[in-house]
Amino acid sequence: MNVTVIKPGLLSSLQDAGRSGHAALGVGRAGAMDPPAWQLANALVGNVGSEAAIECTLTGPSLRFEQAAVIALTGAPITARVGERSVPMWTTFHLAAGSVLHLGGMVSGFRSYLAVRGGFDVPTLLGSRSSDLHARIGYDRGRALRAGDVLPVGTAAALPGFTAGYDVQQLDWSLDPQPWFDFAQRPLALLCGSHWSQLDAASQQLLFSGKFSLSKDSNRTASRLDGHMLQLRAPLELISEAALPGTVQLPPSGQPIALLAEAPVTGGYPRIGQIAMVDLPRLAQRRPGDTVCFRETTLDEALTRLAAHRQRLARLLGTIAQRLERT
């Protein structure tokens, strides 16, 4: 089975869980910017591994499904249609062979996920099918999708609950997106970094009380934050250290940078904070111009929230699998 890209959208790429465990080789993780949305899209089509899905940015692609397919859309609210019929999100859809899915703009948020049963079966590299757009690793040397691309889909057994002969069908149940998408854009939890004490007093206060805005220069590597300029008490001479998604660095410009999925494995700027892992998907859904603000947290609180989040997600994934079996 193949899917043909008719229009690529603004920035659409193949993403899965990413390449973990290769930082010592200088290879970053990449992968989905909003992992829960990616996981739930795959769960809704019955995928149980780390299948690759399409991550859409701000506007989505138009795709022709050469054979019948089962799909799901999650993440940022995005307009979707097949012919004159709207395709809702957070549920499971069956498309007939030859169907053309048109994904438009996003009402809010920045990234949506399209999963297909069987996953997009492009070659793996270091255990992942993710496209690292910064390092040029992954599908066709790690690039975004282009018009004319033909994406293979893995083989999977038919999903029960759909009737042959209908062009478009959907299940009679869906997920509530509210727990998995930050419509209110609440403050992000931030731990003080190893160089937070080197900020001057005014900058320490601004980091947690001020409002920043997401720069138009942000990408999958980092969110650049415009607004308040932060300053150190005195210049620092630093050597490069390990870097992770969520690390907030302060370059000489004074505008903070929050590293994201395609973060480099090392960095030499002062580390003024670390965003709690549970809040990184929320940052990934902010679009240029959106407000970003932080609240101080502790390691214990961050770990407790992350554990609770993972337990809630695991329960939901199990429930989805059971409902698909009963469909």
SERO-4910 file (N, C-alpha, C, O; in steps of 0.05 Angstrom, whole numbers):
BEGIN
 pado doro    nc1    nc2    nc3   cac1   cac2   cac3    cc1    cc2    cc3    oc1    oc2    oc3
  Met    A     17    -24      0      0      0      0     17     25      0     38     26     13
  Asn    A      9     45    -15     24     70    -17      6     94    -12    -18     93    -17
  Val    A     18    115     -3      5    141      0     21    161    -16     46    164    -12
  Thr    A      8    176    -34     22    195    -51     17    224    -40     -6    231    -34
  Val    A     38    239    -38     36    267    -28     29    284    -52     45    287    -71
  Ile    A      6    297    -51     -2    315    -72      8    343    -66     19    356    -84
  Lys    A      2    353    -42     13    378    -32     26    372     -5     15    358     11
  Pro    A     50    383      0     64    375     25     56    390     50     63    382     72
  Gly    A     41    413     47     36    429     71     60    446     77     80    446     63
  Leu    A     58    461     99     80    480    106    105    465    113    127    471    102
  Leu    A    103    446    131    127    430    140    116    404    151    109    402    174
  Ser    A    116    384    134    106    357    142    129    338    141    144    337    122
  Ser    A    132    321    162    154    303    163    145    277    177    125    276    191
  Leu    A    160    256    172    155    230    185    169    229    212    192    235    214
  Gln    A    153    222    233    164    221    260    154    197    275    131    189    272
  Asp    A    171    185    292    163    165    311    173    172    338    175    196    345
  Ala    A    181    152    354    190    158    381    218    170    382    227    180    403
  Gly    A    233    169    360    259    181    358    282    162    363    277    138    369
  Arg    A    306    172    361    331    156    364    343    160    391    361    176    395
  Ser    A    334    145    410    345    147    437    370    130    440    373    110    426
  Gly    A    388    139    457    412    123    463    436    127    446    455    111    447
  His    A    436    148    429    458    152    411    472    179    415    487    188    398
  Ala    A    467    191    437    479    218    442    510    216    443    523    234    435
  Ala    A    520    193    453    549    190    454    562    190    427    586    195    424
  Leu    A    546    184    407    555    185    379    551    212    366    557    216    343
  Gly    A    539    231    381    533    257    370    507    258    356    502    278    341
  Val    A    490    238    359    464    236    344    441    243    364    438    229    384
  Gly    A    426    264    358    404    271    375    380    253    371    380    235    354
  Arg    A    360    258    387    337    240    387    317    245    365    307    226    352
  Ala    A    310    270    360    289    278    341    263    265    350    258    264    374
  Gly    A    246    256    331    220    244    339    198    264    341    202    288    336
  Ala    A    175    255    348    151    272    350    155    294    370    165    289    392
  Met    A    146    318    363    148    341    381    127    339    404    132    348    426
  Asp    A    105    326    398     83    322    417     79    292    420     61    281    407
  Pro    A     95    278    436     94    249    437     67    238    445     59    218    433
  Pro    A     52    249    464     26    237    470      7    238    447     -8    219    442
  Ala    A      7    260    432    -11    262    408     -3    241    388    -20    228    376
  Trp    A     23    238    384     33    217    365     24    189    374     15    173    358
  Gln    A     28    183    400     20    157    411    -10    152    408    -18    130    400
  Leu    A    -26    172    413    -55    168    412    -65    165    383    -83    150    378
  Ala    A    -52    179    365    -59    175    336    -54    146    328    -71    134    315
  Asn    A    -30    136    336    -24    108    329    -43     89    343    -51     69    331
  Ala    A    -49     94    368    -67     76    382    -95     75    369   -107     53    368
  Leu    A   -105     97    359   -131     98    347   -133     82    322   -155     74    314
  Val    A   -111     76    308   -111     59    285   -102     31    291   -100     15    273
  Gly    A    -96     25    316    -89     -2    324    -59     -8    321    -52    -31    323
  Asn    A    -43     12    317    -14      8    317     -4      4    346    -12     19    364
  Val    A     14    -14    350     23    -20    377     53    -16    381     63    -19    404
  Gly    A     68     -9    360     96     -5    363    103     24    361     88     41    370
  Ser    A    126     30    349    135     57    345    132     65    316    151     75    304
  Glu    A    108     61    306    103     67    277    106     96    271     99    113    288
  Ala    A    116    102    248    119    130    240     93    142    231     77    128    217
  Ala    A     88    166    238     64    182    230     74    207    217     98    214    218
  Ile    A     56    222    205     63    248    193     57    270    213     35    273    223
  Glu    A     78    285    219     75    309    236     71    333    218     88    339    202
  Cys    A     48    346    221     41    369    205     46    394    221     42    395    245
  Thr    A     55    415    207     62    440    221     45    463    209     49    471    186
  Leu    A     26    474    225     10    497    219    -10    492    196    -34    497    200
  Thr    A     -1    481    174    -19    472    152    -11    444    144     13    438    142
  Gly    A    -31    428    138    -25    400    131    -24    394    102    -30    411     85
  Pro    A    -16    370     95    -13    362     67    -39    352     55    -59    348     69
  Ser    A    -39    348     29    -60    333     15    -48    307      6    -27    306     -6
  Leu    A    -62    284     11    -52    258      7    -72    240     -7    -96    242     -2
  Arg    A    -62    224    -26    -80    205    -39    -73    177    -29    -50    168    -31
  Phe    A    -93    163    -20    -89    135    -10    -95    116    -32   -118    113    -41
  Glu    A    -75    103    -43    -78     86    -66    -95     61    -60   -108     51    -78
  Gln    A    -94     52    -35   -110     30    -26   -126     39     -2   -121     59     10
  Ala    A   -146     22      6   -162     29     29   -144     31     54   -124     16     56
  Ala    A   -151     49     72   -133     54     95   -150     62    119   -172     72    116
  Val    A   -139     57    142   -150     66    168   -132     88    179   -108     83    182
  Ile    A   -143    111    185   -127    134    194   -138    147    219   -161    141    227
  Ala    A   -122    164    232   -131    179    255   -115    205    255    -92    206    247
  Leu    A   -128    226    265   -116    253    268   -117    262    297   -138    260    310
  Thr    A    -95    271    308    -94    282    335    -77    307    335    -67    316    315
  Gly    A    -73    318    359    -56    342    362    -72    368    359    -95    369    368
  Ala    A    -60    388    347    -73    414    343    -97    411    325    -97    396    306
  Pro    A   -119    425    332   -143    424    315   -138    433    287   -129    455    282
  Ile    A   -143    415    268   -137    420    240   -161    413    223   -175    394    228
  Thr    A   -166    429    202   -188    423    184   -180    400    166   -157    399    156
  Ala    A   -199    382    161   -193    358    145   -218    350    130   -240    351    141
  Arg    A   -215    342    105   -238    333     90   -230    313     69   -207    313     60
  Val    A   -249    296     62   -247    278     39   -270    284     21   -293    279     28
  Gly    A   -265    296     -3   -286    306    -19   -301    329     -5   -288    348      4
  Glu    A   -327    326     -2   -343    346     13   -347    339     42   -360    354     57
  Arg    A   -336    316     51   -341    307     78   -318    315     96   -295    311     90
  Ser    A   -326    327    119   -306    334    139   -297    309    154   -312    290    159
  Val    A   -271    308    161   -260    286    176   -254    296    204   -237    313    208
  Pro    A   -268    285    225   -263    294    252   -237    283    263   -226    264    253
  Met    A   -227    296    284   -203    287    297   -210    269    321   -233    266    329
  Trp    A   -188    256    331   -190    240    356   -209    217    354   -221    208    373
  Thr    A   -212    206    329   -227    182    325   -215    166    303   -194    174    291
  Thr    A   -226    143    296   -215    125    276   -232    127    251   -256    126    251
  Phe    A   -218    129    228   -231    133    202   -222    113    182   -199    105    182
  His    A   -240    103    165   -233     85    143   -237    100    117   -258    112    112
  Leu    A   -217     99    100   -218    112     74   -217     91     52   -202     72     54
  Ala    A   -234     94     31   -233     76      9   -209     81     -9   -197    102     -7
  Ala    A   -202     61    -25   -179     64    -43   -184     87    -62   -206     91    -72
  Gly    A   -163    103    -66   -165    126    -83   -174    152    -69   -176    173    -82
  Ser    A   -180    150    -43   -189    174    -29   -167    195    -27   -144    188    -24
  Val    A   -175    220    -29   -156    242    -25   -163    257      0   -185    268      2
  Leu    A   -145    258     19   -148    272     44   -135    299     42   -111    301     36
  His    A   -151    320     47   -140    347     46   -139    357     75   -160    360     88
  Leu    A   -115    364     84   -111    375    111   -105    405    107    -87    413     92
  Gly    A   -120    422    121   -117    451    118   -102    463    140    -81    453    149
  Gly    A   -112    486    150    -98    501    171   -107    492    199   -127    478    202
  Met    A    -92    500    218    -98    494    246   -112    517    260   -103    540    258
  Val    A   -134    511    273   -149    532    287   -132    544    310   -133    568    314
  Ser    A   -119    527    324   -100    535    345    -78    514    347    -81    493    335
  Gly    A    -58    520    362    -35    501    363    -18    502    338    -23    518    320
  Phe    A      1    484    337     21    485    316     27    459    303     38    459    280
  Arg    A     20    436    315     28    410    304      6    390    307     -5    386    329
  Ser    A     -1    376    284    -21    355    284     -7    329    274     14    330    262
  Tyr    A    -20    307    280     -8    281    273    -29    264    258    -52    261    266
  Leu    A    -19    253    236    -35    234    220    -22    207    221      0    203    211
  Ala    A    -36    188    232    -27    160    233    -44    143    214    -67    149    210
  Val    A    -31    122    203    -45    103    186    -39     76    197    -17     70    206
  Arg    A    -59     58    195    -55     31    205    -33     17    190    -33     16    165
  Gly    A    -13      7    204     10     -5    192     34     13    193     57      4    191
  Gly    A     30     40    196     51     59    198     64     64    171     62     47    153
  Phe    A     78     86    168     92     92    144    119     77    145    136     82    162
  Asp    A    122     59    126    143     39    127    168     47    111    176     32     93
  Val    A    179     70    118    204     78    105    227     65    120    223     55    142
  Pro    A    251     64    109    274     50    122    280     63    149    277     87    153
  Thr    A    290     47    167    299     56    193    328     63    192    344     53    176
  Leu    A    336     82    209    364     89    213    369     92    243    356    109    256
  Leu    A    388     76    253    393     75    282    367     71    298    362     83    319
  Gly    A    351     52    287    327     44    301    303     62    299    283     58    314
  Ser    A    303     82    282    281    101    280    276    109    251    294    109    235
  Arg    A    250    115    245    243    125    219    239    156    220    231    168    200
  Ser    A    246    168    242    242    197    245    260    213    226    283    205    221
  Ser    A    250    235    216    265    254    200    277    275    219    262    291    230
  Asp    A    303    276    221    316    297    236    323    319    216    343    316    201
  Leu    A    307    340    214    310    360    194    335    376    197    346    386    177
  His    A    345    378    222    369    394    227    394    378    219    413    388    207
  Ala    A    395    353    228    419    336    223    417    322    196    437    309    188
  Arg    A    395    324    182    391    311    156    394    280    158    408    267    143
  Ile    A    380    269    177    379    241    182    351    231    180    332    243    191
  Gly    A    347    209    166    320    197    164    311    195    135    327    192    117
  Tyr    A    285    197    131    273    194    104    286    212     84    285    237     87
  Asp    A    297    200     63    310    215     41    328    237     52    326    260     45
  Arg    A    347    228     70    367    246     82    354    267    100    363    290    102
  Gly    A    333    259    113    321    275    134    309    301    125    314    322    136
  Arg    A    292    299    105    279    324     94    249    323    100    238    302    107
  Ala    A    236    346     96    207    348     98    195    335     73    208    331     53
  Leu    A    169    328     74    156    316     52    153    336     29    151    360     33
  Arg    A    153    325      4    150    341    -20    128    330    -37    121    306    -35
  Ala    A    116    346    -54     96    337    -73    109    315    -91    131    318   -100
  Gly    A     94    293    -95    104    271   -111    116    249    -95    120    227   -106
  Asp    A    122    253    -69    132    231    -53    112    209    -51     88    213    -49
  Val    A    122    184    -53    105    160    -50    114    146    -25    136    136    -24
  Leu    A     97    145     -5    104    134     21     92    106     24     68    103     23
  Pro    A    108     86     29     98     59     33     85     57     61     94     69     80
  Val    A     65     40     63     51     35     88     55      6     95     52    -12     78
  Gly    A     61      0    120     65    -27    129     40    -44    128     18    -34    128
  Thr    A     44    -70    126     21    -89    125     10    -93    152     24    -96    172
  Ala    A    -17    -93    154    -31    -97    180    -57   -111    174    -69   -106    153
  Ala    A    -67   -127    192    -92   -141    189   -115   -120    188   -112    -98    200
  Ala    A   -136   -127    175   -159   -109    173   -170   -103    201   -171   -121    218
  Leu    A   -179    -79    205   -191    -71    231   -221    -76    230   -234    -66    211
  Pro    A   -232    -91    248   -261    -97    248   -277    -71    253   -267    -52    264
  Gly    A   -303    -72    245   -320    -50    250   -326    -32    226   -342    -14    228
  Phe    A   -313    -38    203   -318    -23    179   -330    -40    158   -323    -64    156
  Thr    A   -348    -29    142   -363    -44    121   -351    -38     94   -348    -15     86
  Ala    A   -345    -59     79   -334    -55     52   -354    -41     34   -378    -45     37
  Gly    A   -344    -25     16   -361    -12     -3   -367     17      3   -377     32    -15
  Tyr    A   -363     27     28   -367     54     35   -342     70     32   -320     61     38
  Asp    A   -345     95     21   -321    111     16   -308    120     42   -283    117     45
  Val    A   -323    131     60   -313    142     85   -330    133    108   -354    136    108
  Gln    A   -317    121    128   -331    111    152   -315    119    176   -290    122    175
  Gln    A   -329    123    198   -315    129    224   -329    113    246   -352    105    244
  Leu    A   -313    108    267   -324     94    290   -344    113    305   -343    137    301
  Asp    A   -361    101    321   -381    117    335   -372    128    362   -388    136    379
  Trp    A   -345    128    367   -335    139    391   -309    154    385   -296    149    364
  Ser    A   -301    172    403   -277    188    399   -265    195    426   -278    190    447
  Leu    A   -242    207    426   -228    215    450   -234    244    456   -239    260    438
  Asp    A   -233    251    482   -235    279    490   -207    291    488   -189    282    502
  Pro    A   -203    311    471   -176    322    468   -167    340    491   -144    346    494
  Gln    A   -186    348    508   -180    368    529   -156    360    546   -139    378    552
  Pro    A   -153    335    556   -130    329    573   -103    328    557    -82    328    570
  Trp    A   -105    328    531    -80    323    515    -73    347    497    -54    345    482
  Phe    A    -87    369    500    -80    393    485    -85    417    503   -107    419    515
  Asp    A    -66    434    505    -67    456    524    -81    480    511    -68    499    502
  Phe    A   -107    480    511   -123    501    499   -118    528    514   -120    549    502
  Ala    A   -114    526    540   -111    550    557    -83    562    557    -79    584    566
  Gln    A    -63    548    546    -36    557    545    -26    566    573    -18    589    577
  Arg    A    -28    548    592    -19    553    619     11    556    621     26    547    603
  Pro    A     21    567    643     50    569    647     64    542    647     52    522    655
  Leu    A     88    541    637    104    517    636    121    514    661    132    534    670
  Ala    A    122    490    672    138    486    696    168    486    689    176    472    670
  Leu    A    184    501    704    212    504    698    228    500    724    223    512    745
  Leu    A    248    482    722    268    479    744    291    499    740    299    504    717
  Cys    A    301    509    762    325    526    760    348    510    749    354    488    758
  Gly    A    362    522    729    385    508    717    410    513    733    411    527    753
  Ser    A    432    500    724    457    501    738    469    530    738    486    536    755
  His    A    460    547    719    471    574    719    449    595    726    453    619    721
  Trp    A    427    586    737    406    605    744    416    626    765    410    649    763
  Ser    A    433    617    783    444    635    804    462    656    792    468    676    805
  Gln    A    471    652    767    488    672    754    472    694    741    484    714    732
  Leu    A    446    691    739    429    713    729    429    735    749    431    730    773
  Asp    A    427    760    740    424    782    759    396    781    772    378    766    762
  Ala    A    392    795    793    367    793    809    342    799    792    322    786    794
  Ala    A    344    820    775    321    827    759    314    805    739    291    799    734
  Ser    A    335    792    727    330    771    708    319    746    721    302    732    709
  Gln    A    328    740    745    317    717    760    287    721    764    271    702    761
  Gln    A    279    745    771    250    751    775    235    750    749    213    738    747
  Leu    A    247    761    728    233    762    702    229    734    690    209    729    676
  Leu    A    247    716    695    245    689    684    219    676    692    207    661    677
  Phe    A    211    681    717    187    668    728    162    686    728    140    676    732
  Ser    A    166    712    726    143    730    727    137    743    700    114    753    696
  Gly    A    156    743    682    152    757    657    138    740    636    135    716    640
  Lys    A    129    753    615    117    739    593    134    742    568    143    764    560
  Phe    A    140    719    556    156    718    531    137    712    508    114    703    512
  Ser    A    146    715    484    130    707    460    148    689    443    172    694    440
  Leu    A    135    669    430    150    651    413    159    665    388    143    677    373
  Ser    A    185    664    382    196    677    359    189    663    333    185    638    333
  Lys    A    187    678    311    182    666    285    206    649    276    203    633    257
  Asp    A    229    652    289    253    637    282    254    610    296    274    596    293
  Ser    A    234    603    311    233    577    325    230    554    305    219    558    283
  Asn    A    239    531    312    237    507    295    237    482    312    233    484    337
  Arg    A    241    459    300    242    434    315    267    432    333    268    415    351
  Thr    A    287    448    328    311    448    345    307    463    371    315    454    392
  Ala    A    294    486    369    291    503    393    269    523    389    263    532    367
  Ser    A    257    531    412    238    553    413    254    577    422    265    578    445
  Arg    A    255    598    406    268    623    413    247    641    425    226    645    414
  Leu    A    254    653    448    234    668    463    241    698    462    262    707    471
  Asp    A    223    713    450    226    743    448    214    756    473    198    744    487
  Gly    A    221    781    477    210    796    499    232    806    518    249    821    509
  His    A    230    798    543    250    807    563    278    797    556    282    774    550
  Met    A    297    815    558    325    808    555    336    802    583    335    818    601
  Leu    A    347    778    586    358    770    612    388    774    612    401    773    591
  Gln    A    399    779    635    428    785    637    441    769    659    428    763    680
  Leu    A    466    763    655    482    750    676    495    771    694    498    794    686
  Arg    A    502    762    718    516    781    736    543    788    725    553    811    729
  Ala    A    556    769    712    582    773    700    586    753    677    573    732    678
  Pro    A    602    759    658    607    740    636    617    713    646    632    712    666
  Leu    A    609    692    632    618    665    639    634    653    617    627    656    593
  Glu    A    655    639    624    671    623    605    664    594    610    670    582    630
  Leu    A    650    582    590    639    555    594    650    536    572    656    545    550
  Ile    A    652    511    579    657    490    559    630    477    552    612    478    568
  Ser    A    629    464    529    604    451    521    598    428    540    616    413    548
  Glu    A    572    425    546    563    403    563    540    389    549    529    399    529
  Ala    A    531    367    560    509    352    549    484    370    549    479    384    568
  Ala    A    468    368    527    444    384    525    420    364    520    424    343    509
  Leu    A    397    373    529    373    356    527    349    373    518    349    397    522
  Pro    A    329    361    506    304    375    501    293    387    527    293    372    547
  Gly    A    285    411    527    275    425    551    295    442    564    288    459    581
  Thr    A    321    439    558    341    457    569    337    486    559    334    490    535
  Val    A    336    505    578    334    533    571    361    546    573    373    547    595
  Gln    A    371    556    551    398    568    550    395    598    546    375    608    536
  Leu    A    416    612    553    417    641    550    440    649    532    463    649    542
  Pro    A    436    654    507    457    663    489    464    693    494    451    706    510
  Pro    A    485    703    481    493    731    486    472    751    480    473    773    491
  Ser    A    452    744    463    430    763    456    413    770    480    399    790    481
  Gly    A    413    752    501    396    756    524    368    745    521    353    746    540
  Gln    A    362    734    497    336    722    493    338    692    497    353    679    483
  Pro    A    323    680    516    326    652    522    319    634    498    303    641    480
  Ile    A    331    611    498    326    590    478    319    564    492    334    555    509
  Ala    A    296    553    486    288    527    498    291    505    477    278    505    456
  Leu    A    309    486    483    315    465    464    292    445    462    277    441    481
  Leu    A    288    434    437    265    417    432    275    390    421    297    382    426
  Ala    A    258    376    405    263    348    398    290    345    383    303    325    387
  Glu    A    297    364    366    322    361    350    345    376    364    363    386    350
  Ala    A    344    377    390    366    391    405    393    378    399    395    354    396
  Pro    A    414    394    397    441    383    395    447    368    421    435    374    441
  Val    A    466    350    419    472    334    443    491    349    462    494    340    485
  Thr    A    503    371    453    519    388    471    513    417    466    503    424    445
  Gly    A    520    434    485    516    462    482    533    478    501    540    467    523
  Gly    A    541    502    494    559    518    510    548    543    523    562    557    537
  Tyr    A    522    548    518    510    572    531    502    566    560    497    543    567
  Pro    A    501    587    576    491    582    604    464    569    605    446    576    589
  Arg    A    461    550    624    436    536    627    421    548    650    427    544    673
  Ile    A    400    563    644    386    578    665    361    563    674    350    570    695
  Gly    A    354    542    660    330    527    669    326    501    653    340    496    633
  Gln    A    308    484    663    301    459    650    271    457    651    259    455    673
  Ile    A    257    456    629    228    453    628    221    425    636    233    406    626
  Ala    A    201    422    653    192    395    661    184    380    636    169    390    619
  Met    A    192    354    634    187    338    610    157    337    604    150    336    581
  Val    A    141    336    625    112    333    620    101    357    606     79    355    593
  Asp    A    114    380    607    104    405    594    116    410    567    108    429    553
  Leu    A    136    394    558    148    399    532    128    397    508    130    413    490
  Pro    A    109    378    509     90    377    487     73    403    485     65    411    464
  Arg    A     68    415    508     53    440    508     69    463    495     57    479    481
  Leu    A     95    464    500    111    483    486    112    478    456    112    497    441
  Ala    A    113    453    449    114    445    420     89    454    405     90    457    381
  Gln    A     67    459    420     42    467    407     39    497    406     18    507    396
  Arg    A     58    512    417     56    542    415     65    550    387     84    540    376
  Arg    A     51    570    375     58    580    349     71    607    352     69    620    372
  Pro    A     86    616    331     99    642    333     79    664    341     57    666    331
  Gly    A     88    680    361     71    701    371     56    693    397     47    711    412
  Asp    A     54    667    402     40    658    426     57    665    451     81    667    450
  Thr    A     43    670    473     56    676    498     68    651    511     55    630    510
  Val    A     91    654    522    104    632    537    113    644    564    128    664    565
  Cys    A    104    632    585    112    641    612    117    616    629    107    594    623
  Phe    A    133    620    650    142    597    666    133    601    695    129    623    705
  Arg    A    131    578    709    128    578    737    149    560    749    157    540    736
  Glu    A    159    566    772    181    551    784    170    524    795    148    523    806
  Thr    A    185    503    791    178    477    801    202    464    813    224    475    812
  Thr    A    198    441    825    220    425    837    222    399    822    205    391    807
  Leu    A    245    386    827    249    360    814    228    340    823    218    324    807
  Asp    A    221    340    849    201    321    859    174    325    846    161    306    838
  Glu    A    166    351    844    140    356    832    140    348    802    121    337    792
  Ala    A    162    355    788    164    348    760    162    318    755    148    309    737
  Leu    A    176    303    771    176    274    769    148    262    776    139    244    763
  Thr    A    135    273    796    109    264    804     89    269    782     72    252    775
  Arg    A     89    293    770     71    299    748     76    282    724     57    273    711
  Leu    A    102    276    718    108    260    695     98    231    699     87    219    681
  Ala    A    102    220    723     93    193    728     62    191    726     52    172    715
  Ala    A     48    211    737     19    210    736      9    213    707    -10    200    699
  His    A     23    230    691     16    233    663     20    207    647      3    199    632
  Arg    A     42    194    652     48    169    638     28    147    646     20    131    629
  Gln    A     20    146    671      1    126    680    -27    132    667    -40    113    658
  Arg    A    -35    157    666    -60    164    653    -60    157    623    -79    147    613
  Leu    A    -37    163    610    -35    156    582    -35    126    577    -48    117    558
  Ala    A    -21    111    594    -20     82    591    -48     70    594    -55     52    579
  Arg    A    -64     80    613    -91     70    617   -108     76    593   -123     59    584
  Leu    A   -105    100    581   -121    107    558   -113     90    534   -130     81    519
  Leu    A    -87     85    530    -78     68    508    -90     40    511    -98     28    491
  Gly    A    -91     30    535   -102      4    539   -132      3    534   -142    -16    522
  Thr    A   -146     25    541   -175     26    536   -180     28    506   -199     15    497
  Ile    A   -164     43    492   -168     45    463   -165     18    450   -181     10    433
  Ala    A   -144      3    458   -139    -24    446   -163    -42    452   -171    -58    434
  Gln    A   -174    -41    476   -196    -58    482   -221    -51    466   -236    -68    457
  Arg    A   -226    -25    462   -250    -17    447   -247    -24    418   -266    -31    405
  Leu    A   -223    -22    407   -219    -30    379   -224    -60    376   -235    -68    355
  Glu    A   -217    -76    395   -221   -105    393   -251   -111    394   -260   -130    382
  Arg    A   -267    -95    408   -296   -100    411   -312    -87    388   -336    -92    386
  Thr    A   -298    -71    372   -313    -56    351   -325    -76    330   -337    -67    311
***
